[in-house]
Amino acid sequence: GVARPLFLVPLASLAILPVSSLSLCSSPPASLSLPSSSGLVWQKAGLVPREREMAHSLRALRTLTRNARESRARRTTNLPVAANIASGAEVTSESMSTGTASFDVIEKTKEFIAKGAGYYSFPDESLYDNDFVFKAKIVGPLNKKDYIYTMKMLKPHTAMESLEPNAFGFSVDPENPLRVFFFLRVTGKHTKPWTYAGAGFAEPIDSTNVEAKLPPEVGVAEFTPEGKCKFYSVGNVVYPFEGNSGGLGAIFGLFVSIGRADVVKPAADNDNIRAFFDWFAHTVPGSFGYLRTNSEEIPRWFKNLQEKHSLK
């Protein structure tokens, strides 16, 4: 068969492996954890300050807590209430951003997915905070400069006709009004050659006319009080039994869905190969996208979280 050069390995940088493969990956940042039920209980009190003020007795407080617990199964029905805190509630949980939001964080998230993320269009750099970080289970952390460079190198939207995120289920984190969780179910048709590396380093993948259908994945976007995206993560597959990507999401899933699992297999299986090609990408500008930002260039706020939680 045709030899597949190892320059293809860095493309696994934006892949998200299924649960069975997570032993190969570093742990996700603490910010990716959904709020606990206990956190939700107290947030219920915070979300309805008038009722909280009326809780003049222990009995009233117990009633409020009981009602909050009973609503856990109907959490999505509380989205309009949760979204209201975006206009004035303080950030009370451990957070990457501090302050309040004076904008609709769900609409801001939709805008960033469509115009800033780099999957569905070239990234709009004005939507990023200077201390932006991208972090997934294999790739990252990537700072603003390295993430934008990597997405301009990969540019999947130039090869996939009607590449769409099909985002749904947007939910403001009740413990942080500047953070939004959401789901993606990415689709697109590979109708044009896919040039995903620098000239001379990789041959474009000829169009296959295959419909890419990725499974549902969870994403996270967090903003500064000024409305700039400070943290972004996608590809965290939660139901791998849909689509044609073998249960994989993000860039990894796109390659698998068009029949090119061989492109990303080596990097998914070997930490040393990933490290070598990340070194190569940084050493030879214009060759490939990055897997990780050099340590000294990772924003301090994110390094502090890594150190506090012993994460890579």
Disulfide bonds with the S-S distance in Angstrom:
none
